[in-house]
Amino acid sequence: MLDIAQSSVDIGIATWNIKAMEAFYMDVLGFEEVDVLEHPAQFVQRAGFARNKLRRHALRFGDMLLKLLNIESPPLPLKRH
């Protein structure tokens, strides 16, 4: 059986349009922004996620934490072996 350490789930969504996503989740659904964290380009590139930096916006509604990942460029192509 799966042993879960917390009673809630954190969800991450990647987007190129952070303003529209924040407007929806904050203005329409009532989430509150609790943190913004910028990840430098080198870290993001090493992870293979994007070409440039990304900014993570953490939004909370009750026990739920939603992480909007604002990507400034399209993802890197998948490497095929």
C-alpha positions as a Markdown table, in Angstrom:
| # | Residue | x | y | z |
|---|---|---|---|---|
| 1 | Met | 0.0 | 0.0 | 0.0 |
| 2 | Leu | 1.2 | 3.5 | -0.8 |
| 3 | Asp | 2.2 | 5.5 | 2.3 |
| 4 | Ile | 1.5 | 9.2 | 1.7 |
| 5 | Ala | 3.3 | 11.7 | 4.0 |
| 6 | Gln | 0.9 | 14.6 | 3.4 |
| 7 | Ser | -2.8 | 14.8 | 3.0 |
| 8 | Ser | -2.7 | 17.0 | -0.1 |
| 9 | Val | -1.3 | 16.9 | -3.6 |
| 10 | Asp | 1.0 | 19.4 | -5.2 |
| 11 | Ile | 0.3 | 19.9 | -9.0 |
| 12 | Gly | 2.6 | 21.6 | -11.5 |
| 13 | Ile | 1.5 | 23.0 | -14.9 |
| 14 | Ala | 3.9 | 24.4 | -17.5 |
| 15 | Thr | 2.8 | 27.5 | -19.4 |
| 16 | Trp | 4.0 | 30.2 | -21.8 |
| 17 | Asn | 1.2 | 32.5 | -20.7 |
| 18 | Ile | 1.5 | 33.1 | -17.0 |
| 19 | Lys | -0.7 | 36.1 | -16.9 |
| 20 | Ala | -3.7 | 34.2 | -18.3 |
| 21 | Met | -3.1 | 31.3 | -16.0 |
| 22 | Glu | -2.7 | 33.5 | -12.9 |
| 23 | Ala | -5.9 | 35.4 | -13.8 |
| 24 | Phe | -7.8 | 32.2 | -14.1 |
| 25 | Tyr | -6.6 | 30.5 | -10.9 |
| 26 | Met | -6.4 | 33.6 | -8.8 |
| 27 | Asp | -9.3 | 35.8 | -10.0 |
| 28 | Val | -11.8 | 33.1 | -11.1 |
| 29 | Leu | -11.0 | 30.2 | -8.7 |
| 30 | Gly | -9.6 | 32.1 | -5.7 |
| 31 | Phe | -6.1 | 30.8 | -5.4 |
| 32 | Glu | -3.6 | 33.0 | -3.5 |
| 33 | Glu | 0.0 | 33.4 | -4.7 |
| 34 | Val | 2.4 | 32.4 | -1.9 |
| 35 | Asp | 5.8 | 32.2 | -3.6 |
| 36 | Val | 7.7 | 33.0 | -6.7 |
| 37 | Leu | 11.0 | 31.2 | -7.4 |
| 38 | Glu | 13.2 | 31.8 | -10.4 |
| 39 | His | 15.3 | 28.9 | -11.7 |
| 40 | Pro | 18.4 | 30.0 | -13.7 |
| 41 | Ala | 18.9 | 29.0 | -17.3 |
| 42 | Gln | 21.8 | 26.6 | -16.6 |
| 43 | Phe | 19.8 | 24.6 | -14.1 |
| 44 | Val | 16.8 | 24.4 | -16.4 |
| 45 | Gln | 18.9 | 23.4 | -19.4 |
| 46 | Arg | 20.7 | 20.7 | -17.4 |
| 47 | Ala | 17.3 | 19.3 | -16.5 |
| 48 | Gly | 16.4 | 19.3 | -20.2 |
| 49 | Phe | 13.2 | 21.2 | -19.5 |
| 50 | Ala | 13.7 | 24.5 | -21.5 |
| 51 | Arg | 16.3 | 26.6 | -23.2 |
| 52 | Asn | 16.0 | 29.6 | -20.8 |
| 53 | Lys | 15.2 | 30.3 | -17.2 |
| 54 | Leu | 11.8 | 29.5 | -15.8 |
| 55 | Arg | 9.9 | 31.1 | -13.0 |
| 56 | Arg | 7.7 | 29.0 | -10.6 |
| 57 | His | 4.7 | 30.6 | -9.2 |
| 58 | Ala | 3.2 | 28.8 | -6.2 |
| 59 | Leu | -0.5 | 29.3 | -5.7 |
| 60 | Arg | -2.5 | 27.9 | -2.7 |
| 61 | Phe | -6.1 | 27.1 | -2.2 |
| 62 | Gly | -6.7 | 25.4 | 1.2 |
| 63 | Asp | -4.3 | 22.5 | 1.4 |
| 64 | Met | -3.7 | 22.4 | -2.4 |
| 65 | Leu | -0.5 | 23.8 | -3.8 |
| 66 | Leu | -0.5 | 24.6 | -7.5 |
| 67 | Lys | 2.8 | 25.3 | -9.2 |
| 68 | Leu | 2.7 | 27.3 | -12.4 |
| 69 | Leu | 5.9 | 27.0 | -14.3 |
| 70 | Asn | 6.4 | 30.0 | -16.5 |
| 71 | Ile | 8.6 | 28.9 | -19.4 |
| 72 | Glu | 10.3 | 31.6 | -21.4 |
| 73 | Ser | 11.1 | 29.4 | -24.4 |
| 74 | Pro | 9.8 | 26.2 | -25.9 |
| 75 | Pro | 11.1 | 22.9 | -24.3 |
| 76 | Leu | 14.2 | 21.3 | -25.7 |
| 77 | Pro | 13.6 | 18.5 | -28.2 |
| 78 | Leu | 13.6 | 15.0 | -26.7 |
| 79 | Lys | 16.9 | 13.1 | -27.1 |
| 80 | Arg | 16.5 | 9.8 | -28.8 |
| 81 | His | 19.0 | 7.0 | -28.2 |
